[in-house]
């Protein structure tokens, strides 16, 4: 899979997971703004979200590192959790990690709290390094 295919497969896996949908308050799968806004692809600028939009996740490839194989790179996949309350994050994190283990056989490469730059919003980042085809 290339980075675009991987991101789409990840989006589908997240959106189909009822436990994750419940944790994010996304409800049942539908093609409406509330549901889609809980599963965002791409990095989020501070002006793109506010406390009323919480909780949601954003996931994207931030880059890739070379390998000894000309056809494969180690992708840098970031999954960021944005929440109104810090205590919401551990359960969301646990569910994301479970999905990544089960659906992609991936383990967390790095993680930690990040500054959200907006008061009243908590941000936690997970990083994975899946192999992606170029």
Biotite code that builds the C-alpha atoms (Angstrom):
import biotite.structure as struc

atoms = struc.array([
    struc.Atom([0.000, 0.000, 0.000], chain_id="A", res_id=1, res_name="UNK", atom_name="CA", element="C"),
    struc.Atom([1.136, 3.523, -0.634], chain_id="A", res_id=2, res_name="UNK", atom_name="CA", element="C"),
    struc.Atom([0.468, 6.318, 1.890], chain_id="A", res_id=3, res_name="UNK", atom_name="CA", element="C"),
    struc.Atom([-2.886, 7.263, 0.327], chain_id="A", res_id=4, res_name="UNK", atom_name="CA", element="C"),
    struc.Atom([-4.147, 3.672, 0.272], chain_id="A", res_id=5, res_name="UNK", atom_name="CA", element="C"),
    struc.Atom([-2.960, 3.090, 3.840], chain_id="A", res_id=6, res_name="UNK", atom_name="CA", element="C"),
    struc.Atom([-4.723, 6.234, 5.074], chain_id="A", res_id=7, res_name="UNK", atom_name="CA", element="C"),
    struc.Atom([-7.976, 5.202, 3.389], chain_id="A", res_id=8, res_name="UNK", atom_name="CA", element="C"),
    struc.Atom([-7.819, 1.675, 4.839], chain_id="A", res_id=9, res_name="UNK", atom_name="CA", element="C"),
    struc.Atom([-7.132, 3.187, 8.256], chain_id="A", res_id=10, res_name="UNK", atom_name="CA", element="C"),
    struc.Atom([-10.054, 5.616, 7.924], chain_id="A", res_id=11, res_name="UNK", atom_name="CA", element="C"),
    struc.Atom([-12.404, 2.738, 7.110], chain_id="A", res_id=12, res_name="UNK", atom_name="CA", element="C"),
    struc.Atom([-11.095, 0.626, 10.027], chain_id="A", res_id=13, res_name="UNK", atom_name="CA", element="C"),
    struc.Atom([-11.614, 3.508, 12.466], chain_id="A", res_id=14, res_name="UNK", atom_name="CA", element="C"),
    struc.Atom([-15.060, 4.427, 11.164], chain_id="A", res_id=15, res_name="UNK", atom_name="CA", element="C"),
    struc.Atom([-16.283, 0.810, 11.298], chain_id="A", res_id=16, res_name="UNK", atom_name="CA", element="C"),
    struc.Atom([-15.197, 0.290, 14.901], chain_id="A", res_id=17, res_name="UNK", atom_name="CA", element="C"),
    struc.Atom([-18.238, 0.777, 17.143], chain_id="A", res_id=18, res_name="UNK", atom_name="CA", element="C"),
    struc.Atom([-16.183, 1.118, 20.355], chain_id="A", res_id=19, res_name="UNK", atom_name="CA", element="C"),
    struc.Atom([-14.110, 3.929, 18.863], chain_id="A", res_id=20, res_name="UNK", atom_name="CA", element="C"),
    struc.Atom([-17.220, 5.616, 17.428], chain_id="A", res_id=21, res_name="UNK", atom_name="CA", element="C"),
    struc.Atom([-18.836, 5.520, 20.868], chain_id="A", res_id=22, res_name="UNK", atom_name="CA", element="C"),
    struc.Atom([-15.734, 6.959, 22.566], chain_id="A", res_id=23, res_name="UNK", atom_name="CA", element="C"),
    struc.Atom([-15.659, 9.839, 20.080], chain_id="A", res_id=24, res_name="UNK", atom_name="CA", element="C"),
    struc.Atom([-19.418, 10.411, 20.192], chain_id="A", res_id=25, res_name="UNK", atom_name="CA", element="C"),
    struc.Atom([-19.655, 9.773, 16.453], chain_id="A", res_id=26, res_name="UNK", atom_name="CA", element="C"),
    struc.Atom([-22.771, 7.598, 16.524], chain_id="A", res_id=27, res_name="UNK", atom_name="CA", element="C"),
    struc.Atom([-23.639, 5.337, 13.609], chain_id="A", res_id=28, res_name="UNK", atom_name="CA", element="C"),
    struc.Atom([-21.910, 5.588, 10.214], chain_id="A", res_id=29, res_name="UNK", atom_name="CA", element="C"),
    struc.Atom([-23.581, 8.172, 8.010], chain_id="A", res_id=30, res_name="UNK", atom_name="CA", element="C"),
    struc.Atom([-22.481, 10.717, 5.520], chain_id="A", res_id=31, res_name="UNK", atom_name="CA", element="C"),
    struc.Atom([-23.030, 13.782, 7.673], chain_id="A", res_id=32, res_name="UNK", atom_name="CA", element="C"),
    struc.Atom([-20.685, 16.439, 8.990], chain_id="A", res_id=33, res_name="UNK", atom_name="CA", element="C"),
    struc.Atom([-20.765, 15.313, 12.642], chain_id="A", res_id=34, res_name="UNK", atom_name="CA", element="C"),
    struc.Atom([-19.770, 11.741, 11.852], chain_id="A", res_id=35, res_name="UNK", atom_name="CA", element="C"),
    struc.Atom([-17.097, 12.651, 9.306], chain_id="A", res_id=36, res_name="UNK", atom_name="CA", element="C"),
    struc.Atom([-15.639, 15.369, 11.544], chain_id="A", res_id=37, res_name="UNK", atom_name="CA", element="C"),
    struc.Atom([-14.718, 12.750, 14.162], chain_id="A", res_id=38, res_name="UNK", atom_name="CA", element="C"),
    struc.Atom([-12.312, 10.979, 11.752], chain_id="A", res_id=39, res_name="UNK", atom_name="CA", element="C"),
    struc.Atom([-10.112, 13.581, 10.085], chain_id="A", res_id=40, res_name="UNK", atom_name="CA", element="C"),
    struc.Atom([-7.335, 12.886, 7.656], chain_id="A", res_id=41, res_name="UNK", atom_name="CA", element="C"),
    struc.Atom([-4.558, 15.434, 7.618], chain_id="A", res_id=42, res_name="UNK", atom_name="CA", element="C"),
    struc.Atom([-2.844, 17.674, 10.127], chain_id="A", res_id=43, res_name="UNK", atom_name="CA", element="C"),
    struc.Atom([-5.135, 20.142, 11.908], chain_id="A", res_id=44, res_name="UNK", atom_name="CA", element="C"),
    struc.Atom([-4.418, 23.840, 12.074], chain_id="A", res_id=45, res_name="UNK", atom_name="CA", element="C"),
    struc.Atom([-5.481, 25.558, 15.297], chain_id="A", res_id=46, res_name="UNK", atom_name="CA", element="C"),
    struc.Atom([-8.137, 27.591, 13.489], chain_id="A", res_id=47, res_name="UNK", atom_name="CA", element="C"),
    struc.Atom([-9.792, 24.407, 12.204], chain_id="A", res_id=48, res_name="UNK", atom_name="CA", element="C"),
    struc.Atom([-11.171, 23.210, 15.525], chain_id="A", res_id=49, res_name="UNK", atom_name="CA", element="C"),
    struc.Atom([-12.590, 24.421, 18.790], chain_id="A", res_id=50, res_name="UNK", atom_name="CA", element="C"),
    struc.Atom([-13.906, 22.923, 22.025], chain_id="A", res_id=51, res_name="UNK", atom_name="CA", element="C"),
    struc.Atom([-17.435, 22.412, 20.630], chain_id="A", res_id=52, res_name="UNK", atom_name="CA", element="C"),
    struc.Atom([-16.056, 20.000, 17.966], chain_id="A", res_id=53, res_name="UNK", atom_name="CA", element="C"),
    struc.Atom([-14.461, 17.601, 20.440], chain_id="A", res_id=54, res_name="UNK", atom_name="CA", element="C"),
    struc.Atom([-13.626, 14.701, 20.747], chain_id="A", res_id=55, res_name="UNK", atom_name="CA", element="C"),
    struc.Atom([-12.036, 13.686, 17.408], chain_id="A", res_id=56, res_name="UNK", atom_name="CA", element="C"),
    struc.Atom([-8.958, 12.066, 15.903], chain_id="A", res_id=57, res_name="UNK", atom_name="CA", element="C"),
    struc.Atom([-6.719, 13.191, 13.049], chain_id="A", res_id=58, res_name="UNK", atom_name="CA", element="C"),
    struc.Atom([-4.389, 10.838, 11.212], chain_id="A", res_id=59, res_name="UNK", atom_name="CA", element="C"),
    struc.Atom([-1.867, 11.444, 8.452], chain_id="A", res_id=60, res_name="UNK", atom_name="CA", element="C"),
    struc.Atom([1.575, 10.577, 7.158], chain_id="A", res_id=61, res_name="UNK", atom_name="CA", element="C"),
    struc.Atom([4.012, 13.257, 8.290], chain_id="A", res_id=62, res_name="UNK", atom_name="CA", element="C"),
    struc.Atom([6.812, 11.856, 6.139], chain_id="A", res_id=63, res_name="UNK", atom_name="CA", element="C"),
    struc.Atom([8.837, 8.741, 5.468], chain_id="A", res_id=64, res_name="UNK", atom_name="CA", element="C"),
    struc.Atom([12.336, 7.423, 6.053], chain_id="A", res_id=65, res_name="UNK", atom_name="CA", element="C"),
    struc.Atom([14.395, 5.531, 3.500], chain_id="A", res_id=66, res_name="UNK", atom_name="CA", element="C"),
    struc.Atom([15.047, 1.819, 3.764], chain_id="A", res_id=67, res_name="UNK", atom_name="CA", element="C"),
    struc.Atom([17.550, -0.390, 1.954], chain_id="A", res_id=68, res_name="UNK", atom_name="CA", element="C"),
    struc.Atom([14.755, -1.365, -0.434], chain_id="A", res_id=69, res_name="UNK", atom_name="CA", element="C"),
    struc.Atom([14.133, 1.126, -3.256], chain_id="A", res_id=70, res_name="UNK", atom_name="CA", element="C"),
    struc.Atom([10.431, 0.201, -3.326], chain_id="A", res_id=71, res_name="UNK", atom_name="CA", element="C"),
    struc.Atom([9.582, 0.593, 0.356], chain_id="A", res_id=72, res_name="UNK", atom_name="CA", element="C"),
    struc.Atom([9.810, 3.423, 2.891], chain_id="A", res_id=73, res_name="UNK", atom_name="CA", element="C"),
    struc.Atom([9.171, 3.532, 6.631], chain_id="A", res_id=74, res_name="UNK", atom_name="CA", element="C"),
    struc.Atom([6.209, 5.876, 6.879], chain_id="A", res_id=75, res_name="UNK", atom_name="CA", element="C"),
    struc.Atom([5.776, 8.221, 9.817], chain_id="A", res_id=76, res_name="UNK", atom_name="CA", element="C"),
    struc.Atom([2.082, 7.876, 10.620], chain_id="A", res_id=77, res_name="UNK", atom_name="CA", element="C"),
    struc.Atom([0.697, 10.290, 13.195], chain_id="A", res_id=78, res_name="UNK", atom_name="CA", element="C"),
    struc.Atom([-2.604, 9.723, 14.938], chain_id="A", res_id=79, res_name="UNK", atom_name="CA", element="C"),
    struc.Atom([-3.633, 12.642, 17.114], chain_id="A", res_id=80, res_name="UNK", atom_name="CA", element="C"),
    struc.Atom([-6.406, 12.579, 19.671], chain_id="A", res_id=81, res_name="UNK", atom_name="CA", element="C"),
    struc.Atom([-8.135, 15.890, 20.432], chain_id="A", res_id=82, res_name="UNK", atom_name="CA", element="C"),
    struc.Atom([-10.352, 15.891, 23.529], chain_id="A", res_id=83, res_name="UNK", atom_name="CA", element="C"),
    struc.Atom([-12.232, 18.272, 25.762], chain_id="A", res_id=84, res_name="UNK", atom_name="CA", element="C"),
    struc.Atom([-11.165, 16.378, 28.889], chain_id="A", res_id=85, res_name="UNK", atom_name="CA", element="C"),
    struc.Atom([-7.767, 14.775, 29.502], chain_id="A", res_id=86, res_name="UNK", atom_name="CA", element="C"),
    struc.Atom([-9.448, 11.778, 31.134], chain_id="A", res_id=87, res_name="UNK", atom_name="CA", element="C"),
    struc.Atom([-11.146, 10.889, 27.806], chain_id="A", res_id=88, res_name="UNK", atom_name="CA", element="C"),
    struc.Atom([-7.820, 10.240, 26.088], chain_id="A", res_id=89, res_name="UNK", atom_name="CA", element="C"),
    struc.Atom([-6.620, 6.960, 27.679], chain_id="A", res_id=90, res_name="UNK", atom_name="CA", element="C"),
    struc.Atom([-9.661, 4.968, 26.496], chain_id="A", res_id=91, res_name="UNK", atom_name="CA", element="C"),
    struc.Atom([-9.487, 6.440, 22.992], chain_id="A", res_id=92, res_name="UNK", atom_name="CA", element="C"),
    struc.Atom([-5.741, 5.757, 22.866], chain_id="A", res_id=93, res_name="UNK", atom_name="CA", element="C"),
    struc.Atom([-6.250, 2.166, 23.998], chain_id="A", res_id=94, res_name="UNK", atom_name="CA", element="C"),
    struc.Atom([-8.875, 1.534, 21.305], chain_id="A", res_id=95, res_name="UNK", atom_name="CA", element="C"),
    struc.Atom([-6.727, 3.076, 18.543], chain_id="A", res_id=96, res_name="UNK", atom_name="CA", element="C"),
    struc.Atom([-3.739, 0.948, 19.590], chain_id="A", res_id=97, res_name="UNK", atom_name="CA", element="C"),
    struc.Atom([-5.929, -2.177, 19.572], chain_id="A", res_id=98, res_name="UNK", atom_name="CA", element="C"),
    struc.Atom([-7.179, -1.392, 16.057], chain_id="A", res_id=99, res_name="UNK", atom_name="CA", element="C"),
    struc.Atom([-3.627, -0.747, 14.858], chain_id="A", res_id=100, res_name="UNK", atom_name="CA", element="C"),
    struc.Atom([-2.482, -4.090, 16.340], chain_id="A", res_id=101, res_name="UNK", atom_name="CA", element="C"),
    struc.Atom([-5.383, -6.108, 14.957], chain_id="A", res_id=102, res_name="UNK", atom_name="CA", element="C"),
    struc.Atom([-5.880, -4.533, 11.527], chain_id="A", res_id=103, res_name="UNK", atom_name="CA", element="C"),
    struc.Atom([-2.315, -3.485, 10.640], chain_id="A", res_id=104, res_name="UNK", atom_name="CA", element="C"),
    struc.Atom([0.005, -5.451, 12.968], chain_id="A", res_id=105, res_name="UNK", atom_name="CA", element="C"),
    struc.Atom([1.548, -2.139, 14.062], chain_id="A", res_id=106, res_name="UNK", atom_name="CA", element="C"),
    struc.Atom([3.033, -1.129, 17.393], chain_id="A", res_id=107, res_name="UNK", atom_name="CA", element="C"),
    struc.Atom([3.422, 2.370, 18.814], chain_id="A", res_id=108, res_name="UNK", atom_name="CA", element="C"),
    struc.Atom([6.758, 3.904, 17.803], chain_id="A", res_id=109, res_name="UNK", atom_name="CA", element="C"),
    struc.Atom([6.439, 7.105, 19.869], chain_id="A", res_id=110, res_name="UNK", atom_name="CA", element="C"),
    struc.Atom([3.718, 8.895, 21.825], chain_id="A", res_id=111, res_name="UNK", atom_name="CA", element="C"),
    struc.Atom([3.030, 11.760, 24.164], chain_id="A", res_id=112, res_name="UNK", atom_name="CA", element="C"),
    struc.Atom([1.108, 14.904, 24.991], chain_id="A", res_id=113, res_name="UNK", atom_name="CA", element="C"),
    struc.Atom([1.311, 17.802, 22.552], chain_id="A", res_id=114, res_name="UNK", atom_name="CA", element="C"),
    struc.Atom([0.339, 21.421, 22.999], chain_id="A", res_id=115, res_name="UNK", atom_name="CA", element="C"),
    struc.Atom([-3.017, 22.086, 21.332], chain_id="A", res_id=116, res_name="UNK", atom_name="CA", element="C"),
    struc.Atom([-2.567, 25.896, 21.368], chain_id="A", res_id=117, res_name="UNK", atom_name="CA", element="C"),
    struc.Atom([-6.229, 26.386, 22.247], chain_id="A", res_id=118, res_name="UNK", atom_name="CA", element="C"),
    struc.Atom([-7.260, 26.575, 25.890], chain_id="A", res_id=119, res_name="UNK", atom_name="CA", element="C"),
    struc.Atom([-9.583, 23.784, 26.922], chain_id="A", res_id=120, res_name="UNK", atom_name="CA", element="C"),
    struc.Atom([-8.350, 21.267, 24.362], chain_id="A", res_id=121, res_name="UNK", atom_name="CA", element="C"),
    struc.Atom([-6.104, 18.289, 25.097], chain_id="A", res_id=122, res_name="UNK", atom_name="CA", element="C"),
    struc.Atom([-4.008, 16.723, 22.357], chain_id="A", res_id=123, res_name="UNK", atom_name="CA", element="C"),
    struc.Atom([-2.216, 13.396, 22.466], chain_id="A", res_id=124, res_name="UNK", atom_name="CA", element="C"),
    struc.Atom([-0.103, 12.009, 19.608], chain_id="A", res_id=125, res_name="UNK", atom_name="CA", element="C"),
    struc.Atom([0.679, 8.427, 18.657], chain_id="A", res_id=126, res_name="UNK", atom_name="CA", element="C"),
    struc.Atom([3.286, 7.644, 16.006], chain_id="A", res_id=127, res_name="UNK", atom_name="CA", element="C"),
    struc.Atom([3.664, 4.442, 14.016], chain_id="A", res_id=128, res_name="UNK", atom_name="CA", element="C"),
    struc.Atom([6.190, 3.512, 11.346], chain_id="A", res_id=129, res_name="UNK", atom_name="CA", element="C"),
    struc.Atom([4.443, 1.232, 8.825], chain_id="A", res_id=130, res_name="UNK", atom_name="CA", element="C"),
    struc.Atom([6.164, 0.160, 5.632], chain_id="A", res_id=131, res_name="UNK", atom_name="CA", element="C"),
    struc.Atom([4.673, 1.919, 2.626], chain_id="A", res_id=132, res_name="UNK", atom_name="CA", element="C"),
    struc.Atom([5.340, 1.369, -1.046], chain_id="A", res_id=133, res_name="UNK", atom_name="CA", element="C"),
    struc.Atom([6.544, 4.274, -3.127], chain_id="A", res_id=134, res_name="UNK", atom_name="CA", element="C"),
])
